[in-house]
Amino acid sequence: IFMVLSLLSIVYGALRCNILAIKIKYDDYNIHVKPAAYLCIFMWRSFEIATRVTVLVLFGSVLRIWVFLVVTLNFLVFFLYPWILFWLSRSPFPENIEKELSRVGTTIVLCLLTFLYAGINMFCWSAAQVELSDPDLISKSQNWYRMTVYYIVRLMENAFLLLMWYVYRTDFYIYVCAPMLFLQLLIGYCMGVFFMLVFYQFCHPCKKLFSSSITEAL
């Protein structure tokens, strides 16, 4: 019961973050989010987060040391990615976050922001993409390429972790139909991607402002 309530609260938080990110990106427009959009986001985040957590738990139950390596590697990749893009852009160091902050204080704030960004992206696609070269620190453009790469790599990673669990599973799972669970989790993650595609293609409140639809980008 507590696990279900926890999942629902996390999914609700992800849903609110999605809506907030849309309003930040398109703050010049009057945005009206329809019930179908809320439903798609809820289903998208539910499948995505639930399957991701389950995959990590199953993998960690048989390869306890390696799960820390997987989590740490994921975290470092997403933590360093905004900084790498910032250094490659050769943009000036952000100074307009807070006038009272020194350069060291600004660096700490940016590190905390990328820390939160990395923590979210370990489990689901972040609604707001951090861009340190932007004055608002959030990317205003819709990067279909980055999103596509994320979901393809994440699906491959989930499949690999499930394969390792299947190979090294113990007698604890003797009463679990491992092939069926393997298939259900992969299908569950694909269902999350499906609802995400439906949201961006049909239910996004600002889809008319996109330079290209997600199906055209794919």
C-alpha positions in Angstrom: 0.0 0.0 0.0 2.8 2.4 0.9 4.7 1.6 -2.3 1.6 2.3 -4.4 1.0 5.6 -2.5 4.6 6.6 -2.9 4.5 5.8 -6.7 1.3 7.8 -7.1 2.8 10.8 -5.3 6.0 10.7 -7.4 3.9 10.4 -10.6 1.8 13.3 -9.5 4.9 15.3 -8.9 6.2 14.4 -12.3 2.9 15.4 -13.9 2.9 18.8 -12.1 6.5 19.4 -13.2 5.6 18.6 -16.8 2.8 21.2 -16.8 5.0 23.7 -15.0 7.8 23.2 -17.6 5.3 23.8 -20.4 4.1 27.0 -18.8 7.8 28.2 -18.4 8.7 27.5 -22.0 5.6 29.1 -23.4 5.0 31.8 -20.8 3.9 34.3 -23.5 0.8 32.2 -24.4 -2.4 31.4 -22.6 -2.1 27.7 -22.0 -5.1 25.4 -21.4 -4.3 21.8 -20.6 -7.0 19.4 -21.5 -8.0 16.3 -19.4 -6.6 14.0 -22.2 -3.2 15.7 -21.7 -3.3 15.0 -18.0 -4.2 11.4 -18.6 -1.4 10.9 -21.1 1.2 12.4 -18.8 0.0 10.3 -15.9 0.1 7.1 -17.9 3.5 8.0 -19.4 5.1 8.8 -16.1 3.5 5.8 -14.3 4.8 3.2 -16.7 8.2 4.9 -17.1 9.0 5.4 -13.4 7.4 2.1 -12.2 9.3 -0.1 -14.7 12.5 1.8 -14.1 12.4 1.3 -10.4 11.4 -2.3 -10.7 14.3 -3.0 -13.1 16.8 -1.5 -10.7 15.4 -3.4 -7.8 15.5 -6.7 -9.6 19.0 -6.1 -10.8 20.1 -5.0 -7.4 18.6 -8.1 -5.8 21.0 -10.4 -7.6 24.0 -8.1 -8.3 24.1 -5.9 -5.3 27.5 -4.3 -5.9 27.0 -3.7 -9.6 23.8 -1.8 -9.0 25.8 0.9 -7.3 28.1 1.2 -10.3 25.0 1.5 -12.7 23.4 4.2 -10.5 26.7 6.1 -10.1 27.5 6.0 -13.8 23.9 7.2 -14.7 24.2 10.0 -12.2 27.6 11.2 -13.4 26.6 11.2 -17.0 23.5 13.4 -16.4 25.3 15.6 -13.9 28.2 16.3 -16.2 26.2 16.6 -19.4 24.9 20.1 -18.9 28.4 21.3 -17.9 29.9 19.7 -21.0 27.4 21.5 -23.2 28.1 24.7 -21.4 31.8 24.4 -21.9 31.4 23.6 -25.5 29.2 26.6 -26.1 31.9 28.9 -24.7 29.2 31.0 -23.1 30.0 33.4 -20.3 29.5 32.2 -16.7 25.9 32.8 -15.5 25.9 35.9 -13.3 22.2 36.8 -13.2 20.9 34.0 -10.9 21.0 36.2 -7.8 22.8 39.5 -7.4 23.8 38.8 -3.8 25.5 35.6 -4.7 29.3 35.5 -5.3 30.8 33.4 -8.1 31.4 30.6 -5.7 27.8 30.8 -4.5 26.5 30.8 -8.1 28.6 27.7 -8.8 27.2 25.9 -5.8 23.6 26.8 -6.9 24.3 25.5 -10.4 25.8 22.3 -9.0 22.7 21.7 -6.9 20.5 22.3 -10.0 22.4 19.8 -12.1 22.5 17.4 -9.1 18.6 17.5 -9.0 18.5 17.2 -12.8 20.8 14.1 -12.7 18.7 12.5 -10.0 15.5 13.0 -12.0 17.0 11.7 -15.3 18.1 8.5 -13.6 14.5 7.4 -13.4 12.6 9.4 -16.0 13.0 12.0 -18.7 13.2 15.4 -17.1 10.4 17.7 -18.0 12.7 20.7 -18.1 16.1 20.4 -19.7 18.9 22.3 -18.0 20.9 24.6 -20.2 23.5 26.6 -18.3 24.2 28.9 -21.3 20.6 30.2 -21.2 19.8 33.1 -18.9 16.8 31.2 -17.5 18.9 28.0 -17.1 16.2 26.0 -19.0 16.2 25.0 -22.6 13.2 26.6 -24.4 13.6 24.6 -27.6 12.0 21.1 -28.1 14.9 18.8 -28.8 13.4 15.6 -30.3 16.8 14.2 -31.1 18.0 14.3 -27.4 14.7 12.8 -26.2 14.9 10.0 -28.8 18.4 9.1 -27.9 17.5 9.1 -24.2 14.6 6.6 -24.6 16.4 4.3 -26.9 19.5 4.1 -24.6 17.3 3.7 -21.6 15.3 0.9 -23.2 18.5 -0.9 -24.1 19.9 -0.4 -20.6 16.7 -1.8 -19.0 16.8 -4.8 -21.3 20.4 -5.4 -20.4 19.8 -5.1 -16.7 16.8 -7.5 -16.9 18.9 -9.9 -18.9 21.5 -9.9 -16.1 18.8 -10.5 -13.5 17.4 -13.3 -15.6 20.9 -15.0 -15.9 21.9 -14.5 -12.2 18.5 -14.9 -10.5 18.4 -17.0 -7.4 16.0 -19.5 -5.9 14.1 -16.7 -4.4 12.4 -16.2 -7.7 11.6 -19.9 -8.2 7.8 -19.1 -8.1 8.1 -16.1 -10.5 7.7 -16.7 -14.2 10.9 -14.9 -15.1 10.4 -14.7 -19.0 6.9 -13.3 -18.5 8.1 -10.7 -16.0 11.0 -9.8 -18.3 8.6 -9.3 -21.2 6.0 -7.4 -19.1 8.6 -4.9 -17.9 9.9 -4.1 -21.4 6.3 -3.8 -22.7 5.5 -1.6 -19.7 8.4 0.8 -20.6 7.3 0.8 -24.2 3.8 1.7 -23.1 5.2 4.7 -21.3 7.0 5.8 -24.5 3.7 5.2 -26.4 1.8 7.5 -24.1 4.6 10.1 -24.4 4.3 10.0 -28.2 0.5 10.4 -28.0 0.9 13.4 -25.7 3.4 15.3 -27.9 1.6 14.3 -31.1 -2.0 15.0 -30.1 -2.5 16.4 -26.6 0.3 18.9 -26.0 -1.3 22.3 -25.4 1.3 24.1 -27.6 1.8 21.5 -30.3 0.9 24.1 -33.0 4.0 26.0 -32.0 6.4 23.1 -32.7 8.6 23.6 -35.7 8.1 19.9 -36.4 6.0 17.1 -34.9 7.6 14.3 -33.0 6.6 11.8 -35.7 8.3 13.9 -38.4 11.4 14.2 -36.2 11.5 10.4 -35.7 
